Amino acid sequence: MTAIKTEHLTYTYSPGTPFCKTAVDDVNLTIEEGAFVGVIGHTGSGKSTLIQHFNGLLRPTSGRIYIDGEDLWADKQKLRAFRFKVGLVFQYPEYQLFEDTVYKDIAFGPRNMGLSEEEIDRSVREAAAFVGFKEKNFNKSPFELSGGQKRRVAIAGVLAMNPKVLILDEPTAGLDPKGRDRILSQIRDYHAQVKNTVLLVSHSMEDVARYCSKVLVMNHSRLFMYGDTAEVFEHAEEIMQMGLAVPQLTMIFRRLHAAGYPVQQNIYTMEDARAELQKLYAGRKGGAAGC
């Protein structure tokens, strides 16, 4: 099944003016249902503009977008329903908090969907549990919370709408390493349990390598590559030429390979690194024993 599909998607800011700029250029893409996709690209590559098309915040200058096989812009009256189906968490989402209690903030989306009070309550509690937010704090003002707690409440507000596609634009920006790991681990667990489609926009190649099964690379407004994480990071040289980093583990193993050690270069997770080093050690030990 296909969650998102684009056909020749193009978007131009300020057409017909001196400020005209094509931010997304002829993108053809198919994202599978249930995929966990890392979205990467240098600043100005078009990745944020691209994801804003997936729930109708932006309308294509040309081309088409399909969500669950339906043309997003075929019927404007259905646009609201699509926006509930595709949840978008902006960078620094805590700036969108506005209600006087945490509970009301998380409940805002489900209430606008027209759910019953019983359904709203269940959605709020389930979403809060996904992000590790305790129910005893439901009656607090969101503005009394720490930065990490605000971020989790804002994400819970989108999860409460039970979107089929969840898009997160730099959800850990500005958080310390502990807060970042906690939120990303909760998103990974949510994806594993709900089995929906998740798109994670990130500048951290380590986070993308650790959590994502697929990677989408944007470069100069065009789609450079979309594929399995291992497949994409095999193109480390090309990715670095774009001005992007690759995971530090990948860099280490590329340098080991260049120095003459018999190791694979496309290593990007700790598990793969450990296995590769064990193979290297076993080989050297065996060679020494045979001398």
C-alpha positions in Angstrom: 0.0 0.0 0.0 1.1 3.5 -0.7 0.8 6.3 1.9 2.0 9.2 -0.1 2.6 9.6 -3.8 3.7 12.7 -5.8 3.7 13.1 -9.6 5.8 15.9 -11.0 5.3 17.9 -7.9 6.5 21.5 -8.4 6.1 24.5 -6.1 7.3 28.0 -6.9 7.2 30.9 -4.5 6.2 34.4 -5.8 5.8 33.4 -9.4 5.9 36.2 -11.9 7.9 38.5 -9.6 11.6 39.2 -9.2 11.4 37.0 -6.0 10.3 33.9 -8.0 12.0 30.8 -6.6 11.2 27.1 -7.3 11.5 25.4 -4.0 10.3 21.9 -5.1 11.1 20.9 -8.7 9.4 18.0 -10.5 9.4 15.5 -7.5 8.2 12.0 -8.2 8.0 10.0 -5.1 6.2 7.0 -3.6 6.3 6.5 0.2 5.1 3.1 1.4 2.5 2.7 4.2 4.2 2.0 7.5 7.6 3.3 6.5 9.8 5.3 9.0 11.4 7.9 6.7 14.2 10.3 7.5 14.1 13.4 5.4 17.4 15.1 4.9 18.9 18.0 2.9 20.9 21.1 3.3 19.2 24.4 4.3 17.2 25.6 1.3 17.0 22.2 -0.3 13.2 22.1 -0.4 12.6 19.5 2.3 10.3 21.7 4.5 8.4 23.0 1.5 7.9 19.4 0.3 6.5 18.1 3.6 4.1 21.1 3.9 2.4 19.8 0.7 1.5 16.5 2.3 -1.3 17.8 4.4 -2.4 20.6 2.1 -0.7 23.6 3.8 0.8 24.4 0.4 -0.9 23.8 -3.0 1.4 22.6 -5.8 2.1 25.0 -8.6 1.9 22.0 -10.8 1.8 18.2 -10.3 -0.3 16.0 -8.0 -0.2 14.6 -4.5 -2.0 11.4 -3.5 -2.7 10.4 0.1 -3.9 6.8 0.5 -4.5 6.8 -3.3 -6.7 9.9 -3.2 -5.8 13.1 -5.0 -5.3 15.6 -2.2 -6.6 18.6 -4.2 -9.4 16.9 -6.3 -12.1 18.1 -3.9 -11.4 21.1 -1.7 -14.3 20.0 0.6 -12.2 17.0 1.6 -9.1 19.0 2.4 -10.0 19.3 6.1 -10.3 15.5 6.4 -6.9 15.1 4.8 -5.3 17.4 7.4 -6.6 15.2 10.2 -5.2 12.1 8.3 -1.7 13.7 7.9 -0.5 15.2 11.2 2.3 17.7 10.9 4.5 18.7 13.9 6.3 21.9 13.2 9.8 22.8 14.5 9.4 24.2 18.1 5.8 23.0 18.3 5.5 24.2 21.9 5.0 27.7 20.4 1.6 26.5 19.2 0.4 25.7 22.8 -2.4 28.1 23.8 -5.0 26.4 26.0 -5.1 27.0 29.8 -4.6 23.3 30.6 -2.5 20.5 29.1 -5.6 18.3 28.7 -7.4 20.9 26.7 -4.4 21.4 24.4 -4.1 17.8 23.6 -7.9 17.5 23.2 -8.1 20.4 20.7 -7.5 18.4 17.6 -9.9 15.4 18.4 -12.6 17.9 19.5 -12.3 19.6 16.1 -12.7 16.3 14.4 -16.1 16.0 16.0 -15.4 13.1 18.3 -17.5 12.3 21.3 -16.3 13.3 24.7 -15.6 9.6 25.5 -13.5 9.3 22.3 -11.7 12.5 23.0 -10.8 11.4 26.5 -9.5 8.1 25.3 -7.4 9.8 22.5 -5.9 12.3 25.0 -4.9 9.6 27.5 -3.4 7.3 24.8 -1.5 10.2 23.2 -0.1 11.4 26.5 1.0 7.8 27.3 2.8 7.5 24.0 5.0 10.6 24.8 5.4 9.6 28.5 3.4 12.5 29.9 1.7 11.7 33.3 -2.0 12.2 33.6 -1.6 13.8 37.1 -0.3 16.9 35.2 -3.3 17.2 32.9 -4.7 20.2 34.8 -1.4 22.2 34.7 -1.0 25.1 32.4 1.3 24.1 29.5 3.3 27.2 30.2 4.3 25.9 33.6 6.1 22.9 32.0 9.8 22.4 31.1 10.9 22.8 27.5 11.0 19.0 27.0 7.5 18.5 28.5 6.0 21.3 26.3 7.5 19.5 23.3 5.9 16.2 24.3 2.5 17.8 24.9 2.6 19.5 21.5 3.5 16.2 19.8 0.7 14.5 21.8 -1.8 17.0 20.5 -1.0 15.7 17.0 -0.9 12.0 18.0 -4.4 12.4 19.6 -5.9 12.9 16.1 -4.6 9.4 15.3 -3.1 10.4 11.9 -2.3 7.8 9.3 0.8 9.8 8.5 2.9 11.6 11.1 5.4 14.2 9.9 7.8 15.8 12.4 10.0 18.8 11.3 13.1 18.8 13.5 11.1 17.7 16.6 14.2 17.7 18.9 15.6 21.1 17.9 17.0 23.0 20.9 16.7 20.0 23.3 19.7 18.6 25.2 20.9 15.0 24.2 18.9 13.3 26.9 15.7 15.1 25.9 16.3 14.4 22.2 16.9 10.7 22.8 13.8 10.4 24.9 11.5 12.0 22.3 12.9 10.0 19.4 12.7 6.8 21.4 9.0 7.5 22.1 8.4 8.3 18.5 10.0 5.0 17.5 7.9 3.1 20.0 4.8 4.8 18.8 5.6 3.9 15.2 6.2 0.2 16.2 2.9 0.0 18.0 0.6 2.0 15.7 2.4 0.9 12.5 1.6 4.1 10.7 3.8 6.1 8.4 6.3 8.5 10.0 8.4 11.2 8.3 11.2 12.7 10.4 13.0 15.8 9.1 16.4 16.0 10.8 19.9 17.5 10.4 21.3 14.7 12.6 22.5 11.9 10.4 23.1 9.8 13.6 19.4 10.1 14.5 18.3 9.2 10.9 20.6 6.2 10.9 19.5 5.0 14.3 15.7 5.4 13.9 14.7 5.4 10.2 14.4 2.5 7.8 14.2 4.8 4.8 15.9 8.0 3.8 14.7 10.8 1.5 17.4 13.2 0.3 16.5 16.6 -1.2 19.1 18.6 -3.0 18.6 22.0 -4.7 14.8 21.6 -4.8 14.9 18.1 -6.4 14.7 14.6 -5.1 18.2 13.2 -5.1 17.4 9.8 -3.6 14.9 7.8 -1.7 15.6 4.3 -0.5 16.6 2.0 2.4 18.9 3.7 4.9 21.8 1.4 4.1 21.4 2.0 0.4 21.4 5.8 0.8 24.4 5.9 3.1 26.4 3.8 0.5 26.4 7.1 -1.4 28.3 8.9 1.4 30.7 10.7 -1.0 27.8 12.2 -3.0 26.0 13.2 0.2 29.1 14.9 1.5 29.5 16.8 -1.8 26.1 18.3 -1.1 27.3 19.8 2.1 25.7 17.2 4.3 27.4 15.1 6.9 27.1 11.3 7.2 27.0 9.4 10.4 30.3 9.5 12.3 30.4 5.7 12.3 30.3 5.7 8.5 33.2 8.2 8.4 35.3 6.0 10.8 34.8 2.9 8.7 35.5 4.7 5.5 38.8 5.9 7.0 39.6 2.4 8.2 38.9 1.0 4.8 41.1 3.7 3.2 43.9 2.8 5.6 43.8 -0.8 4.3 41.7 -2.5 6.9 39.3 -5.2 5.4 36.1 -3.6 6.6 32.9 -2.5 4.9 32.4 1.2 4.4 28.6 1.5 4.6 28.4 1.0 8.4 26.1 3.4 10.2 24.7 1.8 13.3 26.5 0.6 16.5 25.2 -2.9 16.0 26.8 -3.1 12.5 30.0 -1.5 13.8 30.3 -4.0 16.6 29.8 -6.9 14.3 32.3 -5.6 11.8 35.0 -5.0 14.4 34.4 -8.5 15.8 35.0 -9.9 12.3 38.1 -7.8 11.9 39.5 -8.9 15.3 38.7 -12.6 14.7 40.4 -12.4 11.3 43.5 -10.8 12.7 43.6 -13.2 15.6 43.2 -16.2 13.3 46.0 -14.9 11.0 48.3 -14.4 14.0 47.6 -17.9 15.3 48.5 -19.4 11.9 52.0 -17.7 11.7 
